[in-house]
Amino acid sequence: MSPTIPIPPHDRPLTGGSPFPAIADYAFLSNCHTGALLAPDGSIEWLGVPRFDAPSMFGALLDRRAGSFRVGPYGMVVPLSVRYVPGTMIIETTWLTPSGWMVVRDGLTIGPWREQQDHEDGRTRPPTDQDADHMLVRVIECVQGSVQVEVVCEPMFDYGREPAKWTVPDGDRGVAEATSSQGQQVALHSDLRLGIEGSRARARHTLVEGERRYVALGWGAGLDGPADLQDADARLLYTEHYWREWLAGGRFPDHRWREHLHRSALTLKGLTYVPTGAMVAALTTSLPEAPQGERNWDYRYCWMRDATFTLWGLHALGFDWEADDFMQFVADLERNEDGSLQIMYGVGGERDLAESTLDDLGGYEGAKPVRIGNGAYNQRQNDVYGAVLDSIYLHIKTGGHIPQRLWGVIKDQVQCALAVWDKPDQGIWEARGEPKHYVSSKLMCWVAADRGARLAEREGEDELAAEWQARADEIKADILAKGVSERGVFRQHYDTDALDASTLLIPLNRLLPPDDERVRDTVMAIADELTEHGLVLRYRTDETDDGLKGEEGTFLICSFWLVSALSEIGERKRASVLCERLLAHGSRLGLFAEELDAHSGRHLGNYPQAFTHLALINAVLHVISDEEAD
């Protein structure tokens, strides 16, 4: 008798849909040197070592044949639950199989500082008491019944272009080493019996109730891994304690949204490269802003414009050490001949981020091209000066001081802003069309002059402060004369009446008070006219020459900006409702990508996105402040 329910072929997704997990279904792991994405089926599908911007060795995120590392029950791909161990970056996946229950705990481990582990070049920040172990540790436990577990580790080095060559040293079935032709090495350690099948290492074993096993991947000096199960447990436990102790150092309100602030803070810390203090914009490259679209960018770099929100978010939650490290990273950066900073740098301060494409990768759900590097690194974006100056000003206001080497950065950025404020640029959104006189760029040049004047006054440079304040007033007058449409709403740039979400920064950066009619009308126009299902677009693509084709999703950072702006103008109820709705759109792990499809709620773009989590912190604290004031 044939079954009444048709059984799909084994090589087709059970959902009948994409073989790629939804972007929001990935879990984010970090050791503050690099990060990994864990798919629901137990596969690591994104990891480059030893640092965030390294070529991937597990790249199934961008091509299903570009390498992965799975630990899970044989023949099953859908777990019962996936969660973070509270207050940590450790992931716990629970499986219910026909024969039993199994739990897998995964972590990029952090341990006590050891002198021999300081083998990376480019460390510019003083080491703390802990540092990355340079290993991924995975502990497996059968909690009831029995479960057949499988381990399949298949590195594909250099973005999927080179299969691993495995060796088993000294016939040890518990260790296997993988090597690339370029000399990159990783080692798989386990108390399971490992076997080699071509380019992958594999193990299968039936766990019985109460049995626990481990598997770990190491890439540090000596290719270390846990010595045994007890050591693997200890490394995960130490890592749990590290994250919880770090989180306990922050200041969080006793509020129903506190967990969102916790997860955003942990995510921002997880996107920080501790050897230099830099923060990457996102863990990934080339996750599309629209399904099968071409708006696919590499976000594994440090943008200067993120500085303002980074410093505000970190200081607001009490993480002053990280804020100071980022400030020192800015001071370390090599500047252009005119003293200006680039809009972005590599996590080690690298300036050349030349863009290329990986044409042999199929892309996430077919979205091509897959890019590495970012061609926007040498664009003219006049807002960068204000971002840097505002971040320094915020840092000084919260108790920092201006070291001598940072004063030179301040003076150069103000002078550069004053030299270019009246020239067109590519704008905050890095448009690849013709340069325009973007209002947000003029705004941030005003911020540069205004904050520079305040900092000069603190330094006793009264003459310089007066000069810079006068220039700030000149820029402000130009914005108000040319940047406002006939209906009294701030426009995208001087040659259009189109709306742009970046003008929401006007009240947040205090160009005008929130009760100014032009501010209120702009915020309400964006809320009513630049939204899809209540979520905010950066701009209308059919009204903007950004040099690209196709549509894009609503931008989560813009929607969180709208929450803060609504709060500023006194629309407290509307701000609260929008904030609650946005928080509900987070992944089940509390993570956010760059964009959201307003129709389906699907996350789009690179993930997890630092800018989104920074804006989330700002928005949530605005709403909490409103509630406390009522």
Secondary structure by P-SEA (a helix, b strand, c coil): cccccccccccccccccccccccccbbbbbccccbbbbcccccccccccccccccccccccccccccccccccccccccccccccccccbbbbbbbcccbbbbbbbccccccccccccccccccccccccccccbbbbbbbbcccccbbbbbbbbbcccccbbbbbbbccccccbbbbbcccbbbbbbbcccbbbbcccccbbbbbbcccccccccccccccccccccaaaaaaaaaaaaaaaaaaaaacccccccaaaaaaaaaaaaaaaccccccccccccccccccccccccccccccccccaaaaaaaaaaaacaaaaaaaaaaaaaaccccccccccccccccccccbbbbbcccccccccccccccccccccccccaaaaaaaaaaaaaaaacccccaaaaaaaaaaaaaaaacccccccccccccccccccaaaaaaaaaaaaaaaaaaaaacaaaaaaaaaaaaaaaaaaaaacccccccccccccccccccccccccccccccccccaaaaaaaaaaaccccccccccccccccccccccccccccaaaaaaaaaaaaaacaaaaaaaaaaaaaaaccccccccccccccccccccccccaaaaaaaaaaaaaaaaaaaac
